[in-house]
Amino acid sequence: MKLLVTGGCGFIGSNFIRYILEQHPDWSVVNLDKLTYAGNLANLKGLEDDKRYRFVRGDIVDGKLVDGLFRDLEIDATVSFAAETHVDRSILDPFPFIETNIKGTQVLLEAARQHDTARFIQISTDEAYGSTEVGRFTEDSPLQPNSPYAASKAAAELLCRSSHKAYGVPVIVTRSSNNYGPYQFPEKLIPLMIRNALVGMKLPIYGGGKQVRDWLYVEDNCRAIDLVLQKGRAGRAYNIGGGCERENIQVVESICQILAGKLKRDPAEFKKLITSIKDPRGEAHDFRYALDCTRIREELGWRPQVEFEEALGRTVQWYLENQAWVAGVVTGEYLEYYERVYKHAVR
């Protein structure tokens, strides 16, 4: 199979490419990535000489480029990770999210239609459902996004639905919960806390950190997407959750405890850095995400395989061993953004 992966230099995309090339020796991957701030060629270091892998720098909004890739490379299936993803950034400036997440998705769908692609997997998010204090979202729950980011992902899903209904494009949507693991850009909660703790900066959490998230190790998500790609039913959506709900404050305290153990230091040294800050998201900050994953369990036999405590320990260890990678992505632009968003919590 020749697979087009968009956004393959990002966090989940790069982990997915590594997973696919390891699990499917007879498959090849074309990675289309614009290389924005969160896209990093270093995430795929070591694959440069693999004949099954090819990198193309480009924007999914570029219709001519995308059509040429489908035509010239005879793409069999597409897995689209390419997206602007950070909620805080979407509140500061929603327009890049509209351009990439909506317009870019339509460009890809049109190319898939024109070239009769066998599969099109759209990577979406549990944030498209909005928030719930009780129960769990099923794939049939209404989409009620509360941030520009989530709204752009929900809109992309509707374009996927319409392409399937109107043109028969074999689209499948995955909605995953909060991913964590290697190569995650340190604007997201877990890598941000690890990085800040190591350099003695404050650990900023919104409010009291009581927001609840379902945490999913990225390797388990890659395994699920692979199953959906091979065996999922066109026209359907699949929830992919870790079955591991934690308050944000619990996650941050666990990171402090793990770091203290690995570095042989007092956990209080890290916990004293935890700082509650005013939540700039307001009502756009969803309180709780929770997914019902019955469909993917019963249809495809998928379940997460790595327990949260083990996976979080692996993640912390990866960042400890790859501090040069962290230093390479924490640029002046990143630090300026950090101070702007978390201005009440900088050192």
C-alpha beads as a LAMMPS data file, in Angstrom:
LAMMPS data file: protein, C-alpha beads

347 atoms
346 bonds

1 atom types
1 bond types

-500.0 500.0 xlo xhi
-500.0 500.0 ylo yhi
-500.0 500.0 zlo zhi

Masses

1 110.0

Atoms # bond

1 1 1 0.000 0.000 0.000
2 1 1 1.212 3.518 -0.798
3 1 1 0.021 5.812 1.962
4 1 1 -0.168 9.607 1.915
5 1 1 0.201 10.974 5.449
6 1 1 -0.416 14.698 5.831
7 1 1 1.086 16.487 8.806
8 1 1 3.504 13.613 9.271
9 1 1 6.169 15.780 10.910
10 1 1 3.846 16.640 13.788
11 1 1 3.392 14.764 17.031
12 1 1 0.849 12.043 16.222
13 1 1 1.696 11.977 12.512
14 1 1 5.388 11.231 13.081
15 1 1 4.599 8.525 15.614
16 1 1 2.126 7.025 13.131
17 1 1 4.658 6.966 10.287
18 1 1 7.211 5.200 12.476
19 1 1 4.555 2.723 13.576
20 1 1 3.383 1.962 10.031
21 1 1 6.870 1.426 8.613
22 1 1 7.685 -0.896 11.501
23 1 1 4.450 -2.892 11.320
24 1 1 4.070 -3.075 7.518
25 1 1 7.392 -3.759 5.756
26 1 1 5.684 -3.882 2.355
27 1 1 3.974 -0.458 2.691
28 1 1 5.419 2.913 1.683
29 1 1 4.654 6.379 3.047
30 1 1 4.623 9.812 1.414
31 1 1 4.727 12.496 4.111
32 1 1 3.277 15.880 3.108
33 1 1 4.000 18.554 5.699
34 1 1 4.159 22.347 5.616
35 1 1 6.679 22.407 8.503
36 1 1 4.937 24.976 10.656
37 1 1 6.218 25.617 14.198
38 1 1 4.948 22.210 15.401
39 1 1 6.193 20.246 12.371
40 1 1 9.746 19.053 12.814
41 1 1 11.874 16.927 10.486
42 1 1 13.822 15.788 13.554
43 1 1 10.706 13.844 14.594
44 1 1 11.491 11.384 11.785
45 1 1 15.243 11.350 12.094
46 1 1 16.640 8.032 10.897
47 1 1 14.100 7.493 8.114
48 1 1 15.879 9.649 5.531
49 1 1 17.504 6.626 3.851
50 1 1 14.488 4.324 4.053
51 1 1 13.365 3.708 0.470
52 1 1 9.802 3.216 1.678
53 1 1 9.628 6.795 2.973
54 1 1 9.438 10.073 1.073
55 1 1 9.055 13.597 2.442
56 1 1 7.371 16.397 0.485
57 1 1 7.273 19.894 1.909
58 1 1 4.014 21.586 1.047
59 1 1 0.644 22.917 2.167
60 1 1 -2.536 20.852 1.982
61 1 1 -4.301 24.035 0.829
62 1 1 -2.206 23.947 -2.371
63 1 1 -4.612 22.173 -4.719
64 1 1 -2.158 21.876 -7.595
65 1 1 0.482 20.236 -5.404
66 1 1 -1.967 17.866 -3.747
67 1 1 -3.547 16.799 -7.044
68 1 1 -0.101 16.172 -8.511
69 1 1 0.872 13.906 -5.608
70 1 1 -2.262 11.815 -5.986
71 1 1 -1.782 11.589 -9.748
72 1 1 1.966 11.045 -10.017
73 1 1 2.510 8.839 -6.976
74 1 1 -0.655 6.734 -7.328
75 1 1 -1.718 7.107 -3.712
76 1 1 -3.797 4.200 -2.385
77 1 1 -4.974 5.740 0.885
78 1 1 -4.715 8.980 2.848
79 1 1 -4.423 9.565 6.588
80 1 1 -4.804 13.272 7.300
81 1 1 -3.262 14.590 10.510
82 1 1 -2.428 18.026 9.072
83 1 1 -4.092 20.661 11.227
84 1 1 -3.639 23.629 13.470
85 1 1 -4.401 22.088 16.861
86 1 1 -3.833 24.321 19.871
87 1 1 -6.992 25.766 21.449
88 1 1 -5.266 28.794 22.979
89 1 1 -3.753 29.745 19.636
90 1 1 -7.159 29.401 17.952
91 1 1 -8.651 31.887 20.412
92 1 1 -5.848 34.366 19.753
93 1 1 -6.194 34.005 15.966
94 1 1 -8.777 31.622 14.443
95 1 1 -8.008 32.315 10.782
96 1 1 -5.109 29.861 10.323
97 1 1 -7.398 27.162 11.721
98 1 1 -10.097 27.965 9.173
99 1 1 -7.570 27.934 6.325
100 1 1 -5.793 24.686 7.154
101 1 1 -8.388 22.616 8.963
102 1 1 -11.363 23.395 6.723
103 1 1 -10.073 24.518 3.335
104 1 1 -7.151 22.089 3.442
105 1 1 -9.448 19.175 4.203
106 1 1 -11.651 20.023 1.231
107 1 1 -8.617 20.149 -1.076
108 1 1 -7.583 16.667 0.063
109 1 1 -11.109 15.293 -0.277
110 1 1 -11.395 16.605 -3.816
111 1 1 -8.093 14.998 -4.805
112 1 1 -9.216 11.721 -3.245
113 1 1 -12.453 11.925 -5.249
114 1 1 -10.753 12.753 -8.537
115 1 1 -8.223 9.948 -8.199
116 1 1 -10.553 7.284 -6.781
117 1 1 -8.613 6.738 -3.577
118 1 1 -9.406 3.507 -1.766
119 1 1 -9.413 5.015 1.750
120 1 1 -9.430 8.451 3.366
121 1 1 -8.941 8.664 7.138
122 1 1 -9.678 12.049 8.707
123 1 1 -8.069 12.483 12.118
124 1 1 -10.416 14.489 14.320
125 1 1 -10.808 15.090 18.041
126 1 1 -13.104 14.500 20.998
127 1 1 -13.236 18.289 21.342
128 1 1 -15.698 18.363 18.444
129 1 1 -18.319 17.004 20.855
130 1 1 -17.877 19.829 23.345
131 1 1 -18.016 19.144 27.062
132 1 1 -20.096 16.904 29.308
133 1 1 -20.211 16.567 33.071
134 1 1 -21.926 13.163 32.999
135 1 1 -21.931 10.173 30.674
136 1 1 -19.815 9.588 27.569
137 1 1 -20.058 10.691 23.974
138 1 1 -20.900 8.072 21.366
139 1 1 -20.222 8.517 17.658
140 1 1 -23.862 9.540 17.253
141 1 1 -23.686 12.359 19.814
142 1 1 -24.149 15.844 18.314
143 1 1 -21.065 17.894 17.541
144 1 1 -21.105 20.997 19.763
145 1 1 -17.623 22.582 19.574
146 1 1 -16.759 25.397 21.968
147 1 1 -13.528 26.821 20.527
148 1 1 -12.444 27.943 17.057
149 1 1 -10.107 24.940 16.900
150 1 1 -12.859 22.461 17.737
151 1 1 -15.282 24.213 15.381
152 1 1 -12.811 23.938 12.500
153 1 1 -12.358 20.220 13.147
154 1 1 -16.125 19.683 13.330
155 1 1 -16.522 21.566 10.034
156 1 1 -13.884 19.355 8.438
157 1 1 -15.814 16.301 9.608
158 1 1 -18.976 17.596 7.948
159 1 1 -17.076 18.083 4.696
160 1 1 -15.927 14.470 4.984
161 1 1 -19.494 13.321 5.531
162 1 1 -20.758 15.275 2.542
163 1 1 -17.968 13.910 0.312
164 1 1 -18.949 10.394 1.279
165 1 1 -22.674 10.966 0.807
166 1 1 -22.472 13.039 -2.381
167 1 1 -19.532 11.418 -4.165
168 1 1 -18.898 8.108 -2.459
169 1 1 -15.435 9.076 -1.185
170 1 1 -14.522 6.265 1.264
171 1 1 -14.011 8.522 4.277
172 1 1 -13.634 7.362 7.876
173 1 1 -13.274 9.766 10.812
174 1 1 -11.410 9.019 14.044
175 1 1 -12.077 11.091 17.155
176 1 1 -9.385 10.520 19.729
177 1 1 -8.995 11.780 23.266
178 1 1 -5.928 13.651 24.588
179 1 1 -2.767 12.031 23.210
180 1 1 0.621 12.106 24.914
181 1 1 4.019 10.563 24.255
182 1 1 7.297 11.251 22.398
183 1 1 7.729 14.213 20.033
184 1 1 4.815 16.263 21.378
185 1 1 5.415 19.996 21.035
186 1 1 5.773 21.577 24.501
187 1 1 2.719 23.789 24.347
188 1 1 0.493 20.860 25.362
189 1 1 0.036 20.023 29.035
190 1 1 2.313 17.028 29.615
191 1 1 5.436 18.083 27.673
192 1 1 5.009 21.676 28.898
193 1 1 5.047 20.533 32.513
194 1 1 8.060 18.264 31.974
195 1 1 10.056 20.942 30.194
196 1 1 9.224 23.703 32.681
197 1 1 9.950 21.530 35.713
198 1 1 13.374 20.638 34.359
199 1 1 14.368 24.298 33.923
200 1 1 12.729 25.529 37.128
201 1 1 9.908 27.479 35.501
202 1 1 6.425 27.645 36.953
203 1 1 3.925 24.921 36.051
204 1 1 0.843 26.895 34.950
205 1 1 -2.566 25.281 35.261
206 1 1 -5.875 26.968 34.588
207 1 1 -8.009 27.543 37.654
208 1 1 -7.567 24.721 40.115
209 1 1 -6.716 22.186 37.424
210 1 1 -10.003 20.345 37.921
211 1 1 -10.669 19.922 34.192
212 1 1 -11.005 16.238 33.304
213 1 1 -9.369 14.655 30.259
214 1 1 -9.246 11.075 28.978
215 1 1 -5.566 10.336 28.328
216 1 1 -4.463 8.144 25.408
217 1 1 -0.875 7.040 24.802
218 1 1 0.055 7.915 21.228
219 1 1 1.220 4.370 20.415
220 1 1 -2.243 3.048 21.266
221 1 1 -3.807 5.673 19.010
222 1 1 -1.503 4.682 16.131
223 1 1 -2.539 1.082 16.582
224 1 1 -6.207 2.088 16.466
225 1 1 -5.805 4.241 13.336
226 1 1 -4.010 1.367 11.591
227 1 1 -6.965 -0.910 12.361
228 1 1 -9.465 1.686 11.138
229 1 1 -7.453 2.130 7.949
230 1 1 -7.494 -1.587 7.200
231 1 1 -10.857 -2.743 8.569
232 1 1 -13.042 0.284 9.376
233 1 1 -16.331 0.889 7.579
234 1 1 -16.456 3.802 5.141
235 1 1 -18.798 6.581 6.166
236 1 1 -18.391 5.894 9.881
237 1 1 -16.684 7.610 12.786
238 1 1 -14.739 5.798 15.503
239 1 1 -14.067 7.101 19.000
240 1 1 -10.582 6.283 20.300
241 1 1 -10.185 6.879 24.027
242 1 1 -7.691 5.763 26.620
243 1 1 -10.333 4.949 29.229
244 1 1 -8.222 6.946 31.655
245 1 1 -9.895 10.047 33.038
246 1 1 -7.708 12.304 35.154
247 1 1 -7.977 15.852 36.439
248 1 1 -5.250 18.084 35.040
249 1 1 -3.873 18.707 38.515
250 1 1 -3.550 14.951 39.067
251 1 1 -1.549 14.608 35.858
252 1 1 0.781 17.460 36.801
253 1 1 1.357 16.041 40.280
254 1 1 2.095 12.625 38.779
255 1 1 4.701 14.195 36.489
256 1 1 6.348 15.869 39.494
257 1 1 6.424 12.547 41.337
258 1 1 7.918 10.661 38.373
259 1 1 10.556 13.335 37.736
260 1 1 11.538 13.327 41.395
261 1 1 11.959 9.556 41.332
262 1 1 14.023 9.523 38.162
263 1 1 16.234 12.438 39.238
264 1 1 16.407 11.374 42.898
265 1 1 15.034 14.671 44.139
266 1 1 12.293 15.726 46.535
267 1 1 8.847 15.830 44.792
268 1 1 8.088 19.015 46.718
269 1 1 10.834 20.758 44.725
270 1 1 8.725 20.350 41.592
271 1 1 5.260 20.608 43.141
272 1 1 6.033 24.057 44.552
273 1 1 6.269 25.269 40.943
274 1 1 2.580 24.489 40.308
275 1 1 0.826 27.825 39.747
276 1 1 -2.883 28.426 39.247
277 1 1 -3.550 31.068 36.595
278 1 1 -6.639 32.767 35.228
279 1 1 -8.240 30.811 32.418
280 1 1 -8.213 32.942 29.227
281 1 1 -10.487 30.494 27.439
282 1 1 -13.587 31.321 29.477
283 1 1 -16.514 29.208 28.328
284 1 1 -14.372 27.821 25.502
285 1 1 -12.493 25.737 28.082
286 1 1 -14.391 22.460 28.156
287 1 1 -14.646 20.920 31.615
288 1 1 -14.682 17.225 30.725
289 1 1 -14.188 15.001 27.690
290 1 1 -15.267 11.367 27.833
291 1 1 -15.655 8.877 24.982
292 1 1 -17.674 5.697 24.626
293 1 1 -15.397 3.420 22.593
294 1 1 -17.765 0.469 22.255
295 1 1 -17.824 0.663 18.453
296 1 1 -14.079 0.273 17.876
297 1 1 -13.850 -2.415 20.555
298 1 1 -16.686 -4.525 19.167
299 1 1 -16.078 -3.988 15.431
300 1 1 -12.273 -3.962 15.312
301 1 1 -11.197 -5.541 18.602
302 1 1 -9.120 -2.552 19.699
303 1 1 -8.310 -1.667 23.287
304 1 1 -5.529 0.491 24.712
305 1 1 -2.610 -1.716 25.707
306 1 1 -0.424 0.615 27.785
307 1 1 -1.543 1.662 31.278
308 1 1 -1.423 5.375 32.057
309 1 1 1.200 5.162 34.803
310 1 1 3.552 3.115 32.624
311 1 1 3.024 5.313 29.555
312 1 1 3.490 8.542 31.519
313 1 1 6.728 7.152 32.923
314 1 1 7.890 6.285 29.389
315 1 1 6.994 9.791 28.244
316 1 1 8.895 11.518 31.027
317 1 1 11.900 9.284 30.344
318 1 1 11.815 10.147 26.620
319 1 1 11.929 13.879 27.373
320 1 1 14.761 13.361 29.846
321 1 1 16.746 11.484 27.201
322 1 1 15.910 13.928 24.401
323 1 1 16.508 17.338 25.915
324 1 1 18.406 18.389 22.783
325 1 1 15.188 17.839 20.818
326 1 1 13.283 20.000 23.305
327 1 1 15.921 22.732 23.111
328 1 1 15.644 22.640 19.329
329 1 1 11.908 23.335 19.305
330 1 1 11.812 25.842 22.160
331 1 1 12.724 28.811 19.965
332 1 1 12.496 32.513 20.693
333 1 1 9.085 32.561 19.028
334 1 1 7.902 29.786 21.304
335 1 1 9.125 31.568 24.421
336 1 1 7.466 34.828 23.322
337 1 1 4.200 32.976 22.801
338 1 1 4.543 31.245 26.161
339 1 1 4.999 34.544 27.962
340 1 1 2.032 36.064 26.124
341 1 1 -0.366 33.235 26.947
342 1 1 0.958 32.342 30.391
343 1 1 2.126 35.831 31.376
344 1 1 0.991 35.358 34.971
345 1 1 3.036 32.207 35.351
346 1 1 6.457 32.850 33.848
347 1 1 9.508 32.555 36.033

Bonds

1 1 1 2
2 1 2 3
3 1 3 4
4 1 4 5
5 1 5 6
6 1 6 7
7 1 7 8
8 1 8 9
9 1 9 10
10 1 10 11
11 1 11 12
12 1 12 13
13 1 13 14
14 1 14 15
15 1 15 16
16 1 16 17
17 1 17 18
18 1 18 19
19 1 19 20
20 1 20 21
21 1 21 22
22 1 22 23
23 1 23 24
24 1 24 25
25 1 25 26
26 1 26 27
27 1 27 28
28 1 28 29
29 1 29 30
30 1 30 31
31 1 31 32
32 1 32 33
33 1 33 34
34 1 34 35
35 1 35 36
36 1 36 37
37 1 37 38
38 1 38 39
39 1 39 40
40 1 40 41
41 1 41 42
42 1 42 43
43 1 43 44
44 1 44 45
45 1 45 46
46 1 46 47
47 1 47 48
48 1 48 49
49 1 49 50
50 1 50 51
51 1 51 52
52 1 52 53
53 1 53 54
54 1 54 55
55 1 55 56
56 1 56 57
57 1 57 58
58 1 58 59
59 1 59 60
60 1 60 61
61 1 61 62
62 1 62 63
63 1 63 64
64 1 64 65
65 1 65 66
66 1 66 67
67 1 67 68
68 1 68 69
69 1 69 70
70 1 70 71
71 1 71 72
72 1 72 73
73 1 73 74
74 1 74 75
75 1 75 76
76 1 76 77
77 1 77 78
78 1 78 79
79 1 79 80
80 1 80 81
81 1 81 82
82 1 82 83
83 1 83 84
84 1 84 85
85 1 85 86
86 1 86 87
87 1 87 88
88 1 88 89
89 1 89 90
90 1 90 91
91 1 91 92
92 1 92 93
93 1 93 94
94 1 94 95
95 1 95 96
96 1 96 97
97 1 97 98
98 1 98 99
99 1 99 100
100 1 100 101
101 1 101 102
102 1 102 103
103 1 103 104
104 1 104 105
105 1 105 106
106 1 106 107
107 1 107 108
108 1 108 109
109 1 109 110
110 1 110 111
111 1 111 112
112 1 112 113
113 1 113 114
114 1 114 115
115 1 115 116
116 1 116 117
117 1 117 118
118 1 118 119
119 1 119 120
120 1 120 121
121 1 121 122
122 1 122 123
123 1 123 124
124 1 124 125
125 1 125 126
126 1 126 127
127 1 127 128
128 1 128 129
129 1 129 130
130 1 130 131
131 1 131 132
132 1 132 133
133 1 133 134
134 1 134 135
135 1 135 136
136 1 136 137
137 1 137 138
138 1 138 139
139 1 139 140
140 1 140 141
141 1 141 142
142 1 142 143
143 1 143 144
144 1 144 145
145 1 145 146
146 1 146 147
147 1 147 148
148 1 148 149
149 1 149 150
150 1 150 151
151 1 151 152
152 1 152 153
153 1 153 154
154 1 154 155
155 1 155 156
156 1 156 157
157 1 157 158
158 1 158 159
159 1 159 160
160 1 160 161
161 1 161 162
162 1 162 163
163 1 163 164
164 1 164 165
165 1 165 166
166 1 166 167
167 1 167 168
168 1 168 169
169 1 169 170
170 1 170 171
171 1 171 172
172 1 172 173
173 1 173 174
174 1 174 175
175 1 175 176
176 1 176 177
177 1 177 178
178 1 178 179
179 1 179 180
180 1 180 181
181 1 181 182
182 1 182 183
183 1 183 184
184 1 184 185
185 1 185 186
186 1 186 187
187 1 187 188
188 1 188 189
189 1 189 190
190 1 190 191
191 1 191 192
192 1 192 193
193 1 193 194
194 1 194 195
195 1 195 196
196 1 196 197
197 1 197 198
198 1 198 199
199 1 199 200
200 1 200 201
201 1 201 202
202 1 202 203
203 1 203 204
204 1 204 205
205 1 205 206
206 1 206 207
207 1 207 208
208 1 208 209
209 1 209 210
210 1 210 211
211 1 211 212
212 1 212 213
213 1 213 214
214 1 214 215
215 1 215 216
216 1 216 217
217 1 217 218
218 1 218 219
219 1 219 220
220 1 220 221
221 1 221 222
222 1 222 223
223 1 223 224
224 1 224 225
225 1 225 226
226 1 226 227
227 1 227 228
228 1 228 229
229 1 229 230
230 1 230 231
231 1 231 232
232 1 232 233
233 1 233 234
234 1 234 235
235 1 235 236
236 1 236 237
237 1 237 238
238 1 238 239
239 1 239 240
240 1 240 241
241 1 241 242
242 1 242 243
243 1 243 244
244 1 244 245
245 1 245 246
246 1 246 247
247 1 247 248
248 1 248 249
249 1 249 250
250 1 250 251
251 1 251 252
252 1 252 253
253 1 253 254
254 1 254 255
255 1 255 256
256 1 256 257
257 1 257 258
258 1 258 259
259 1 259 260
260 1 260 261
261 1 261 262
262 1 262 263
263 1 263 264
264 1 264 265
265 1 265 266
266 1 266 267
267 1 267 268
268 1 268 269
269 1 269 270
270 1 270 271
271 1 271 272
272 1 272 273
273 1 273 274
274 1 274 275
275 1 275 276
276 1 276 277
277 1 277 278
278 1 278 279
279 1 279 280
280 1 280 281
281 1 281 282
282 1 282 283
283 1 283 284
284 1 284 285
285 1 285 286
286 1 286 287
287 1 287 288
288 1 288 289
289 1 289 290
290 1 290 291
291 1 291 292
292 1 292 293
293 1 293 294
294 1 294 295
295 1 295 296
296 1 296 297
297 1 297 298
298 1 298 299
299 1 299 300
300 1 300 301
301 1 301 302
302 1 302 303
303 1 303 304
304 1 304 305
305 1 305 306
306 1 306 307
307 1 307 308
308 1 308 309
309 1 309 310
310 1 310 311
311 1 311 312
312 1 312 313
313 1 313 314
314 1 314 315
315 1 315 316
316 1 316 317
317 1 317 318
318 1 318 319
319 1 319 320
320 1 320 321
321 1 321 322
322 1 322 323
323 1 323 324
324 1 324 325
325 1 325 326
326 1 326 327
327 1 327 328
328 1 328 329
329 1 329 330
330 1 330 331
331 1 331 332
332 1 332 333
333 1 333 334
334 1 334 335
335 1 335 336
336 1 336 337
337 1 337 338
338 1 338 339
339 1 339 340
340 1 340 341
341 1 341 342
342 1 342 343
343 1 343 344
344 1 344 345
345 1 345 346
346 1 346 347
